[in-house]
Amino acid sequence: MPQLVPVVITDLQGDTHTFNPNGISNGVATLVQSTGVPIGDKRLSISSTRTQTGKLKSAIKMVVPVVQDVVSGGISRPTVVRTAYADITFTHDETSSTVERDHTWQMLAAILASSSLIHDTVTGPSTLY
């Protein structure tokens, strides 16, 4: 069983993001990149379950809020103005091997790292045509 440890990533601008363990509840591990203001914390969650049909299901979710100070009645308070969500779910047959599951992971990681089609679809304002 994997141990819940900090996850450190570097984004494309070269900024480092450290997601620290925040606990495990109902089979979902949560990691947080704290901003000092809890509503602005970036969250990463990871879960692994078995479906009713026996399939192995792993999910990775990330929540990235954008916080701005809003002044109301002369009082400034941090407010979430928008939030980005990302979800990746892997579902494998119960007879799949570790090698097969790893192969799926590696292919997706390579696609996300190198595909301009996926990058442009996610980041661009236009749709596929």
N, C-alpha and C positions, 0 to 999 in steps of 0.2 A: 504494500500500500504506500503511495507517495506521501511524503511529509509536507505539511503546509509551511512553506518558506517564502520569503520575499521574492517578488518577481521584478526584475529590473530590465527595462527596455530603453532603447534610444530611438527617438522618432526621426523622421527624415530631415528635420531641421537641426539635428544633433543634440536636442534636449534629452536629458535622462529623466525617466519616470520610474519611481520606486513604489510598487504596490505592496504594502505590508499586511500580513495576516491579521484579520479582524474577527475570525471565528468560523465555526462550522455549525450550521443549524439545518436540521432535516436533510442531511446529505449534501448541502450546498456550502462550499467553502467560499468565503468572501475575503477579498483583499482590497485595501483602500490606499489611495494616494491622497494624503491629507493636505488640505489647503489652509487649515487652521479654522475654517468656517465649515462646519459639518455639511451644510447644504451644498457646498461647492466641491466636496470630495469626489474624486474619480473612483469608480468602483469596478472591480473585476470579480466575477463569480465563476466558479467551476463546479460542475456536478457530474456524477457518473451513476447511472441507474440501469436497471434491467426492466424492459417493458413487460406488459402482461403476456406478450407473445414470445418472450424470452430473448428479444434482441438487446444488444448492448448499446446504450445511448449515453453519449458524453456531450455536454453542452458548455460552451464558454460564452460569457456575456460581459459586455463592457458598457458602462454608463459614464458619459462625459458631460457634466453640466457646465454651462457658462453663467457666471455670476457677475452681476454689476451692482454697484451701490445705487439705490433708488432713494431719492429724498421725498418724503411725504410729511407735510406738516412741520417742516424744518428739521425732521429727524432722518438721518441717513441710515439705511439698513441694507445688508446684502440680500439680493433677490435673484433667484434663478430665472433667467430670461429665455433660455432655450436649452435643450438637452439632446445630445447625440447618443444613439443606441447602436450597438453592434451585437449580433448573435451568430454563433457558429454552432451547428449541431452535427455530430457524427453519429450515424446509426449503423451498426454492423450485425450481421447474423450471429447467433450464438455459436455457430461452428467455425467462425472466422478465426484465423490464427493471429498471433501477435505480429507476425511479419506482415500480414495483409493489412491489419489496422495501422501499423507504422507506415506502410506504403501509402495508404490513403492520406495520412497526416502529412507525409513528405510532399506528396503531389500538391495538396492544397497550399502548403507553406510556399512552395515554389511558384505556384500560380499567383498568390497574393504578392509575392516579392517581385515578380517580373512581368506580369501581364498588364500592358497599357490599356487593353480593352476593359478589364475589371477596374483598374484605377480610374480611368476616364468615366466609366459608368457610375462609380460611387461618388467621385468628386465633382463631376460636371453637372450642369443644370439640365442637360438634354437627355432624351431617352434613346434607347436603341432603335434603329430603323434599318 
